[in-house]
Amino acid sequence: MPEHKDPPPPQEQQSAQTSTRGRSVCSGVDTIGGAMGPVLHWMQDVAAVTLLRARRTLVQAAILLCVLVLLLWVSIFLYGSFYYSYMPTVSFSTPVHFYYTSDCDASESALCSFPTANISFMKNERDQVMAFGQPYRISLDLEMPESPSNEQLGMFMVKMTSYAKSGKPVSSVGRSTMLHYRSSLLQTLNTLLFSPLLLTGIAEQKQLVEVELFSDYRTNAYQPTVGAIIEIQSKRVQIYSSQLRIHAYFTGIRYVLYNFPLTSAVIGVATNFAFLSVLVLLSYLQFVWGGLWPPDQVRVRVMMGDNTRIQQRREEARKRMEKENSQKELYAPRVIGSVNEASYFQANDTAEETSSKRPSVVPDASGADVSDTNDEGSHVSKMPEEEESSDVLDGCLPPHQGETAIRQRPGPWMSL
């Protein structure tokens, strides 16, 4: 009879089920961990590579930004230097202080001499105001009171004489001028209208007379103008003050630079920036690659060309050697008739001894050493070019000075 086993108690069944469930959960966790391990490693590698690339990109961007800022600054500096050196002084004005002699009779109202002034055209006593070849307009502004003396003066002459550094006069001009006419009624109305301003000293009864001395003055490069003498040829003239003005009339590039400064600055800076960028790019390619084209390609092309030429030379030398061998076979010596047996054996013995003492040279494929054959005192000579080509073929070199080329000597039977 089979033994009947009692079922395990409920507590044991519950513990068994719990252990089985725990084992299944642990095995599931181990399986998930084993599957997620490579994924985590891959994600870590991807993050590290991405971070490295991002850092490298950031460094490259920072370097590129610094280079661009430097190029922009250099471009602006170059344009500013060009503008400062190429553009002359646009306008120049200086006060004119007249002087005259006063050693004559003081009872007379007239001056003792003409008012004269000496003007310098040098800035800071070293830089010239006027550039060579640039046209200038020179004018003199006279501030004259509306006094009876000036009204009765009428026309008077203003003379200007420019001189070089040596004191030699360069050019001279004279212009006439006078006060603008105003009737007595107009003067009365003007006085009544502006009487408050005239009483307070804000306005004055005076006129500004402009005298154009030169309309197109150009200084000479060989005798540059450094100054001028201005003379008013009148002893009764009355002047409050005077001003000499020099204004330049630009043409061509100077006209564009002066009248369109912003557009010219943008175009000039952009041109300098593009030029410097090309120089930096070429320098970078030269430093990294060694030039616009990598040197490997050039080297491969040169080596292919050299190999082709060497192969052609070898083919030509081989053809020459085949032709020479065919000619030598045609002209090889042949024994005609019968000879004496004793002399024949003697010749054979002599040939064997000679061959035993001196190893014969067998001609190779390159044709470096070829035995000489004589046929009744005649022989086939080779040209120097063929000898050189046969010696150089396949890298074979001719014998040195210390070596001797061994050749077979003809036996006695060759004399027959």
C-alpha positions as CSV (number, residue, x, y, z in Angstrom):
1,M,0.0,0.0,0.0
2,P,1.4,3.4,-0.9
3,E,2.0,5.6,1.9
4,H,-0.2,8.6,2.2
5,K,1.6,11.9,2.7
6,D,-0.2,14.6,4.6
7,P,-0.3,17.9,2.8
8,P,2.0,20.6,4.2
9,P,0.5,23.0,6.6
10,P,-0.8,26.4,5.3
11,Q,2.1,28.3,6.8
12,E,4.7,26.2,4.9
13,Q,2.7,26.6,1.7
14,Q,2.6,30.4,2.1
15,S,6.4,30.6,2.8
16,A,7.1,28.5,-0.2
17,Q,5.0,30.7,-2.4
18,T,6.6,33.8,-1.0
19,S,10.1,32.4,-1.6
20,T,9.1,31.4,-5.1
21,R,7.8,34.9,-5.8
22,G,10.9,36.5,-4.3
23,R,13.1,34.4,-6.6
24,S,11.1,35.3,-9.6
25,V,11.2,39.0,-8.7
26,C,15.0,38.8,-8.2
27,S,15.5,37.0,-11.5
28,G,13.4,39.6,-13.2
29,V,15.4,42.4,-11.6
30,D,18.6,40.8,-12.7
31,T,17.4,40.4,-16.2
32,I,16.3,44.0,-16.4
33,G,19.6,45.1,-14.9
34,G,21.6,43.0,-17.4
35,A,19.6,44.5,-20.2
36,M,19.9,48.1,-19.0
37,G,23.6,47.9,-18.3
38,P,24.8,48.2,-21.9
39,V,22.2,50.9,-22.5
40,L,23.5,53.0,-19.6
41,H,27.1,52.5,-20.7
42,W,26.1,53.6,-24.3
43,M,24.3,56.6,-22.9
44,Q,27.3,57.5,-20.8
45,D,29.6,57.3,-23.8
46,V,27.2,59.3,-26.0
47,A,27.0,62.0,-23.2
48,A,30.8,62.1,-22.9
49,V,31.3,62.4,-26.7
50,T,28.6,65.0,-26.9
51,L,30.2,67.0,-24.1
52,L,33.6,66.8,-25.7
53,R,32.3,67.9,-29.1
54,A,30.4,70.8,-27.5
55,R,33.5,71.9,-25.6
56,R,35.6,71.7,-28.8
57,T,32.9,73.6,-30.7
58,L,32.7,76.3,-28.0
59,V,36.5,76.7,-28.0
60,Q,36.6,76.9,-31.8
61,A,33.8,79.4,-31.8
62,A,35.6,81.5,-29.2
63,I,38.8,81.4,-31.3
64,L,36.9,82.3,-34.4
65,L,35.2,85.2,-32.7
66,C,38.5,86.6,-31.4
67,V,40.0,86.3,-34.8
68,L,37.0,88.1,-36.4
69,V,37.2,90.9,-33.8
70,L,40.9,91.3,-34.3
71,L,40.5,91.5,-38.1
72,L,37.7,94.0,-37.7
73,W,39.8,96.2,-35.4
74,V,42.8,96.0,-37.8
75,S,40.5,96.9,-40.8
76,I,39.2,100.0,-39.0
77,F,42.7,101.0,-38.0
78,L,44.0,100.6,-41.6
79,Y,41.1,102.7,-43.0
80,G,41.6,105.4,-40.4
81,S,45.3,105.5,-41.1
82,F,44.6,105.8,-44.9
83,Y,42.0,108.5,-44.4
84,Y,44.3,110.5,-42.1
85,S,47.3,110.3,-44.5
86,Y,45.4,110.6,-47.8
87,M,42.9,113.4,-46.9
88,P,44.5,116.8,-46.6
89,T,43.3,119.7,-44.5
90,V,39.8,120.6,-45.7
91,S,39.8,124.2,-44.4
92,F,42.3,126.4,-42.7
93,S,41.8,129.9,-41.2
94,T,44.1,132.1,-39.4
95,P,43.8,135.7,-38.2
96,V,45.7,138.4,-40.1
97,H,47.4,141.0,-38.0
98,F,48.5,144.0,-40.1
99,Y,51.4,146.2,-39.2
100,Y,52.6,149.6,-40.6
101,T,55.2,152.2,-39.8
102,S,54.4,155.1,-37.6
103,D,57.5,157.3,-37.9
104,C,55.9,159.9,-40.2
105,D,54.0,163.2,-39.3
106,A,51.3,162.3,-36.7
107,S,49.2,165.3,-37.6
108,E,47.9,163.7,-40.8
109,S,45.1,161.1,-40.6
110,A,46.7,158.9,-43.2
111,L,49.0,156.0,-42.3
112,C,52.7,156.1,-42.7
113,S,52.8,153.0,-44.9
114,F,50.5,150.3,-46.3
115,P,49.2,147.8,-43.8
116,T,51.1,144.5,-44.3
117,A,50.8,141.1,-42.7
118,N,53.0,137.9,-42.9
119,I,51.0,134.7,-42.8
120,S,52.5,131.2,-42.2
121,F,51.0,128.1,-43.9
122,M,52.6,125.6,-41.5
123,K,50.6,123.9,-38.7
124,N,52.5,123.4,-35.5
125,E,55.5,124.8,-37.4
126,R,56.2,121.5,-39.2
127,D,53.1,120.3,-41.1
128,Q,52.1,122.0,-44.3
129,V,48.5,123.2,-44.7
130,M,48.3,122.7,-48.4
131,A,48.9,119.3,-50.1
132,F,50.8,118.9,-53.4
133,G,48.5,119.1,-56.4
134,Q,45.3,119.8,-54.5
135,P,43.4,122.9,-55.7
136,Y,42.5,125.5,-53.0
137,R,40.4,128.6,-52.7
138,I,42.1,131.4,-50.8
139,S,40.1,134.4,-49.6
140,L,40.5,137.3,-47.2
141,D,37.7,138.5,-44.9
142,L,37.9,142.1,-43.9
143,E,35.7,143.4,-41.1
144,M,35.4,147.2,-41.8
145,P,33.4,149.8,-40.0
146,E,30.9,152.0,-41.9
147,S,32.9,155.1,-41.1
148,P,33.1,158.2,-43.3
149,S,36.7,157.5,-44.0
150,N,36.0,154.1,-45.5
151,E,33.0,155.4,-47.4
152,Q,35.1,158.0,-49.0
153,L,37.9,155.6,-49.6
154,G,36.3,154.0,-52.6
155,M,38.2,151.1,-54.2
156,F,41.4,149.9,-52.8
157,M,43.8,147.0,-53.7
158,V,44.6,143.9,-51.8
159,K,47.8,142.1,-52.8
160,M,49.0,138.7,-51.8
161,T,52.5,137.2,-52.5
162,S,53.2,133.6,-51.6
163,Y,56.8,132.5,-51.0
164,A,58.7,129.2,-50.6
165,K,61.0,128.0,-47.8
166,S,64.0,129.8,-49.2
167,G,62.1,133.1,-49.3
168,K,61.7,133.1,-53.1
169,P,58.3,134.4,-54.3
170,V,56.2,131.7,-55.8
171,S,53.1,133.5,-57.0
172,S,51.5,136.9,-56.6
173,V,48.0,138.3,-57.1
174,G,46.2,141.6,-56.6
175,R,42.4,142.1,-56.1
176,S,40.3,145.3,-55.7
177,T,37.4,145.7,-53.3
178,M,35.3,148.3,-51.5
179,L,32.5,148.7,-49.0
180,H,29.0,147.9,-50.2
181,Y,27.0,151.0,-51.1
182,R,24.2,152.1,-48.7
183,S,22.3,155.3,-49.1
184,S,21.8,157.8,-46.3
185,L,18.1,157.0,-46.0
186,L,18.9,153.3,-45.7
187,Q,21.5,154.0,-43.1
188,T,19.0,156.1,-41.1
189,L,16.3,153.4,-41.2
190,N,18.8,150.7,-40.3
191,T,20.0,152.8,-37.4
192,L,16.4,153.4,-36.1
193,L,15.5,149.8,-36.5
194,F,18.5,148.3,-34.8
195,S,18.9,151.1,-32.2
196,P,18.2,148.9,-29.2
197,L,20.8,146.4,-30.3
198,L,23.2,149.2,-31.2
199,L,22.7,150.8,-27.8
200,T,23.3,147.5,-25.9
201,G,26.4,146.7,-28.0
202,I,25.0,143.5,-29.5
203,A,25.1,144.9,-33.0
204,E,27.6,147.2,-34.7
205,Q,27.6,149.3,-37.8
206,K,30.1,147.4,-39.8
207,Q,30.4,145.3,-43.0
208,L,32.2,142.0,-43.8
209,V,34.0,142.3,-47.1
210,E,35.2,139.1,-48.6
211,V,38.1,139.3,-51.1
212,E,38.8,136.2,-53.2
213,L,42.5,136.1,-53.8
214,F,43.0,132.6,-55.5
215,S,40.2,130.5,-56.9
216,D,42.4,127.5,-57.9
217,Y,45.7,127.6,-56.1
218,R,48.1,124.6,-56.3
219,T,51.3,124.3,-54.4
220,N,54.4,123.1,-56.2
221,A,56.1,120.0,-54.9
222,Y,59.6,121.3,-55.8
223,Q,58.9,124.7,-54.2
224,P,56.2,124.2,-51.6
225,T,54.4,127.3,-50.3
226,V,55.2,127.9,-46.6
227,G,53.8,131.4,-46.2
228,A,52.4,134.6,-47.8
229,I,52.6,138.4,-47.4
230,I,49.3,140.3,-47.6
231,E,49.4,144.0,-48.3
232,I,46.4,146.5,-48.4
233,Q,47.5,149.3,-50.7
234,S,45.7,152.1,-49.0
235,K,46.9,154.5,-46.2
236,R,43.4,155.6,-45.2
237,V,41.7,152.2,-44.8
238,Q,40.2,151.3,-41.4
239,I,39.9,147.7,-40.4
240,Y,38.5,146.1,-37.3
241,S,39.9,142.6,-38.0
242,S,40.7,140.3,-40.8
243,Q,40.7,136.5,-41.4
244,L,42.5,134.5,-44.1
245,R,40.6,131.3,-45.2
246,I,41.9,128.4,-47.2
247,H,39.3,125.9,-48.5
248,A,40.1,122.7,-50.5
249,Y,38.1,121.6,-53.5
250,F,38.2,117.8,-53.7
251,T,37.8,115.7,-56.8
252,G,37.8,111.9,-57.4
253,I,38.3,109.7,-54.4
254,R,38.8,112.6,-52.1
255,Y,35.5,114.1,-53.1
256,V,33.7,110.8,-52.3
257,L,35.6,110.5,-48.9
258,Y,34.7,114.0,-47.9
259,N,31.1,114.2,-49.1
260,F,30.1,110.6,-48.3
261,P,32.1,109.7,-45.1
262,L,29.8,107.0,-43.7
263,T,29.5,105.1,-47.0
264,S,33.2,105.4,-47.7
265,A,34.0,104.1,-44.2
266,V,31.8,101.0,-44.6
267,I,33.2,100.2,-48.0
268,G,36.8,100.7,-46.9
269,V,36.5,98.7,-43.7
270,A,34.6,95.8,-45.5
271,T,37.4,95.7,-48.2
272,N,40.1,95.6,-45.6
273,F,38.3,92.9,-43.7
274,A,37.8,90.7,-46.8
275,F,41.5,91.1,-47.8
276,L,42.7,90.2,-44.3
277,S,40.3,87.3,-44.1
278,V,41.7,85.8,-47.3
279,L,45.2,86.2,-46.0
280,V,44.4,84.5,-42.7
281,L,42.6,81.7,-44.6
282,L,45.5,81.1,-46.9
283,S,47.9,81.1,-43.9
284,Y,45.7,78.6,-42.1
285,L,45.6,76.3,-45.1
286,Q,49.4,76.6,-45.5
287,F,49.9,75.7,-41.8
288,V,47.4,72.8,-41.8
289,W,47.6,71.3,-45.3
290,G,50.8,72.8,-46.6
291,G,48.9,74.8,-49.3
292,L,45.7,74.9,-51.2
293,W,46.4,71.4,-52.6
294,P,47.6,68.6,-50.3
295,P,51.2,67.7,-51.0
296,D,50.3,63.9,-51.2
297,Q,48.4,64.4,-54.4
298,V,51.3,66.3,-56.0
299,R,53.8,63.7,-54.8
300,V,51.7,60.9,-56.3
301,R,51.5,62.7,-59.6
302,V,55.2,63.3,-59.7
303,M,56.0,59.7,-58.8
304,M,53.6,58.4,-61.4
305,G,55.3,60.7,-64.0
306,D,58.8,59.4,-62.9
307,N,57.8,55.8,-63.1
308,T,56.4,56.2,-66.6
309,R,59.6,57.9,-67.8
310,I,61.7,55.1,-66.2
311,Q,59.6,52.4,-67.8
312,Q,59.9,54.1,-71.2
313,R,63.7,54.3,-70.9
314,R,63.8,50.6,-69.9
315,E,61.7,49.6,-73.0
316,E,64.0,51.6,-75.3
317,A,67.1,50.1,-73.8
318,R,65.7,46.6,-74.1
319,K,64.9,47.1,-77.8
320,R,68.4,48.4,-78.4
321,M,69.9,45.4,-76.7
322,E,67.8,43.0,-78.7
323,K,68.9,44.7,-81.9
324,E,72.5,44.6,-80.9
325,N,72.3,40.9,-80.0
326,S,70.7,40.1,-83.4
327,Q,73.5,42.0,-85.2
328,K,76.2,40.2,-83.2
329,E,74.7,36.8,-84.0
330,L,74.8,37.7,-87.7
331,Y,78.4,38.8,-87.5
332,A,79.6,35.9,-85.3
333,P,82.9,34.2,-86.5
334,R,82.5,30.9,-88.4
335,V,85.4,28.4,-89.0
336,I,85.6,27.5,-92.7
337,G,87.6,24.5,-93.9
338,S,89.6,22.0,-92.0
339,V,92.4,22.9,-89.6
340,N,95.4,21.1,-88.2
341,E,94.4,18.7,-85.4
342,A,97.4,19.7,-83.3
343,S,96.7,23.4,-83.5
344,Y,93.0,22.6,-82.8
345,F,93.8,20.7,-79.6
346,Q,96.3,23.3,-78.6
347,A,93.8,26.1,-79.1
348,N,91.3,24.1,-77.1
349,D,93.8,23.6,-74.3
350,T,94.7,27.3,-74.3
351,A,91.1,28.3,-74.2
352,E,90.4,25.9,-71.3
353,E,93.3,27.3,-69.3
354,T,92.3,30.8,-69.9
355,S,88.7,30.1,-69.0
356,S,89.9,28.3,-65.8
357,K,92.0,31.3,-64.8
358,R,89.6,34.0,-65.7
359,P,85.9,33.5,-65.2
360,S,83.9,34.3,-68.3
361,V,81.3,37.1,-68.1
362,V,77.9,36.0,-69.2
363,P,75.8,38.9,-70.5
364,D,72.7,39.5,-68.5
365,A,69.3,40.8,-69.6
366,S,70.4,44.4,-68.8
367,G,73.3,44.2,-71.2
368,A,75.9,45.6,-68.8
369,D,78.8,43.4,-70.0
370,V,78.9,42.0,-73.6
371,S,81.8,39.9,-75.0
372,D,83.7,41.3,-77.9
373,T,84.0,39.2,-81.0
374,N,86.3,39.9,-83.9
375,D,85.7,38.7,-87.5
376,E,88.9,39.0,-89.6
377,G,89.9,42.3,-87.9
378,S,86.4,43.9,-88.0
379,H,84.2,44.5,-85.0
380,V,80.9,46.2,-84.2
381,S,81.2,49.3,-82.1
382,K,78.4,50.7,-79.9
383,M,77.4,54.3,-79.6
384,P,78.1,56.1,-76.3
385,E,74.4,56.7,-75.7
386,E,73.6,53.0,-76.1
387,E,76.4,52.1,-73.7
388,E,75.1,54.5,-71.1
389,S,71.5,53.3,-71.5
390,S,72.6,49.7,-71.2
391,D,74.7,50.4,-68.1
392,V,71.9,52.3,-66.3
393,L,69.2,49.8,-67.3
394,D,67.6,48.0,-64.3
395,G,69.8,49.8,-61.9
396,C,73.1,48.2,-63.1
397,L,76.1,50.5,-62.6
398,P,79.3,50.5,-64.6
399,P,82.4,49.1,-63.0
400,H,84.4,51.4,-60.7
401,Q,87.9,52.6,-61.3
402,G,89.4,49.9,-59.1
403,E,87.5,47.0,-60.9
404,T,88.4,45.5,-64.3
405,A,86.0,44.0,-66.9
406,I,87.0,40.4,-67.8
407,R,86.5,39.5,-71.4
408,Q,87.4,36.4,-73.4
409,R,90.4,36.6,-75.7
410,P,90.3,34.9,-79.0
411,G,92.3,31.7,-79.4
412,P,95.0,31.0,-81.9
413,W,92.5,29.4,-84.2
414,M,90.9,32.8,-84.7
415,S,93.9,34.0,-86.7
416,L,93.2,31.5,-89.5
